[in-house]
């Protein structure tokens, strides 16, 4: 399986790190990471992780400004693109067909080639224009997966929250995992 993860300049780098950590070392999965300078800065500030650590977690790390890359063409296959965390600006560019960096171009490729596209949107509240763009993306086949963790499992740390979202992403792209706390309804004796 060939997975592309794009980290944009949204807060929530821990979501991407949890996802990359779960994919790391899976021999049957190639992971290409697209990052921009803001995403690197946020990963450092929020998680204490620099580019060297990220590079070791993936098969290939690419600067989002590098438009002359195989991912910019639909003739090169990948199975899924996960934008995590996804800024609302990035989501809006994708919805508008603006492919001004490798992340938005790979998303355009995913849409036109009908490949799995997952946007882990990390912003609140959402403006009306952003909601409209997310709606459009959803109708075109993108999966909008807001970073809204479940609390029914009683997470005990921020890492539990990061892992639960990473697990939901893995569910969506078809990778078995035990990160997601599965909901079990409460049964009351009657």
C-alpha positions in Angstrom: 0.0 0.0 0.0 1.3 3.5 -0.9 0.1 6.2 1.5 0.8 9.9 1.3 0.5 12.0 4.4 0.6 15.8 4.1 1.2 17.9 7.2 0.0 21.5 6.7 0.4 24.4 9.1 -2.5 23.6 11.4 -2.1 23.0 15.1 -2.4 19.3 16.0 0.9 17.9 14.7 0.5 15.1 17.3 -2.3 13.7 15.2 0.1 13.3 12.2 2.8 11.9 14.5 0.5 9.3 15.9 -0.5 8.3 12.4 3.1 8.1 11.1 4.1 6.2 14.2 1.5 3.5 13.5 2.5 3.3 9.9 6.3 3.3 10.7 7.9 -0.1 10.1 5.0 -1.6 8.2 6.9 -3.4 5.4 3.9 -3.6 3.1 3.2 0.2 3.4 5.2 2.9 1.7 4.7 6.3 3.4 5.5 9.6 1.7 5.3 12.7 3.9 4.7 16.1 2.4 5.6 18.9 4.8 5.8 22.7 4.6 8.0 24.9 6.8 5.1 25.9 9.0 4.2 22.3 9.7 7.8 21.6 10.7 7.8 24.6 13.0 4.5 23.5 14.6 5.8 19.9 15.0 8.8 21.2 16.8 6.9 23.6 19.0 4.0 21.3 19.9 5.8 17.9 20.0 9.5 18.6 20.2 10.0 16.7 16.9 12.3 18.0 14.1 12.7 17.1 10.5 15.3 14.4 11.2 12.8 12.4 13.3 10.1 12.8 10.7 12.4 11.7 7.9 13.2 8.5 9.9 9.5 7.7 10.3 8.7 7.6 6.6 9.9 6.1 3.3 10.3 9.6 1.8 9.9 13.2 3.0 9.2 15.9 0.5 9.0 19.7 0.8 5.5 20.9 -0.2 7.2 23.5 -2.5 8.7 20.7 -4.6 6.2 20.6 -7.5 8.5 18.6 -9.7 7.7 15.3 -8.0 6.0 12.1 -9.1 3.0 12.8 -6.8 2.1 15.8 -8.9 1.0 13.5 -11.7 -2.0 11.1 -11.8 0.2 8.7 -13.8 2.0 7.8 -10.6 -0.2 5.7 -8.3 -0.8 6.1 -4.6 -3.6 4.5 -2.6 -4.6 7.3 -0.3 -3.7 10.8 0.7 -4.3 11.9 4.2 -3.9 15.6 5.0 -3.3 15.7 8.7 -3.6 18.1 10.2 -5.4 20.0 7.5 -5.8 23.8 7.6 -9.1 25.2 6.5 -7.0 27.2 4.0 -5.7 23.9 2.5 -9.2 22.4 2.4 -10.5 25.5 0.7 -7.7 25.5 -1.9 -8.4 21.8 -2.7 -12.2 22.6 -3.0 -11.4 25.5 -5.4 -9.0 23.5 -7.5 -6.0 25.6 -6.4 -2.9 23.4 -6.6 -0.2 25.8 -5.5 2.0 23.3 -3.6 2.6 19.5 -3.7 0.0 18.8 -1.0 -2.8 20.6 -2.8 -1.7 19.2 -6.2 -1.6 15.6 -4.8 -5.1 16.3 -3.4 -6.2 17.4 -6.9 -4.8 14.2 -8.3 -6.6 12.1 -5.6 -9.9 13.8 -6.6 -9.5 13.5 -10.3 -8.3 9.9 -10.1 -10.9 8.9 -7.6 -8.4 7.9 -4.9 -9.0 8.0 -1.2 -8.6 11.5 0.2 -8.9 12.1 3.9 -8.9 15.6 5.4 -8.2 15.8 9.1 -9.5 19.3 9.6 -8.2 21.0 12.7 -10.0 24.3 13.3 -12.9 25.6 15.3 -15.3 27.2 14.8 -15.7 26.6 11.1 -16.8 29.6 9.0 -19.7 29.3 6.5 -17.3 29.4 3.4 -15.2 26.6 4.9 -18.3 24.5 5.7 -19.4 25.0 2.1 -16.0 23.9 0.8 -16.0 20.9 3.1 -19.5 19.9 1.9 -18.3 20.2 -1.7 -15.3 18.0 -1.0 -17.4 15.4 0.7 -19.8 15.3 -2.3 -16.8 14.7 -4.5 -15.7 11.7 -2.5 -13.2 13.2 0.1 -13.6 12.0 3.6 -13.8 14.9 6.1 -12.5 13.7 9.4 -12.5 16.5 11.9 -10.0 16.1 14.7 -12.9 15.4 17.1 -11.8 12.6 19.4 -14.2 10.3 21.2 -14.3 10.6 25.0 -16.5 7.6 25.7 -13.3 5.6 26.1 -12.0 7.8 28.9 -8.7 8.9 27.4 -6.0 9.4 30.0 -3.6 11.4 28.0 -3.2 13.7 25.0 -1.5 10.8 23.3 -4.6 8.7 23.7 -6.5 11.4 21.9 -4.0 11.6 19.1 -4.0 7.8 18.7 -7.8 7.6 18.5 -7.9 10.0 15.6 -5.0 8.2 13.9 -6.9 5.0 14.3 -10.0 6.5 12.7 -7.8 7.6 9.7 -6.4 4.1 9.5 -10.0 2.7 9.5 -11.0 5.0 6.7 -8.0 4.0 4.5 -8.5 0.3 5.2 -5.7 -0.5 7.6 -6.5 -2.7 10.6 -5.5 -1.2 13.9 -6.3 -1.4 17.6 -5.9 2.4 18.2 -9.6 3.2 18.0 -11.5 2.7 21.2 -14.6 0.9 19.9 -17.9 2.1 21.2 -19.7 -0.3 23.5 -23.2 0.8 24.5 -24.0 0.8 28.2 -26.4 -2.0 29.2 -28.6 -1.3 32.1 -30.3 -4.0 34.0 -34.0 -3.6 33.7 
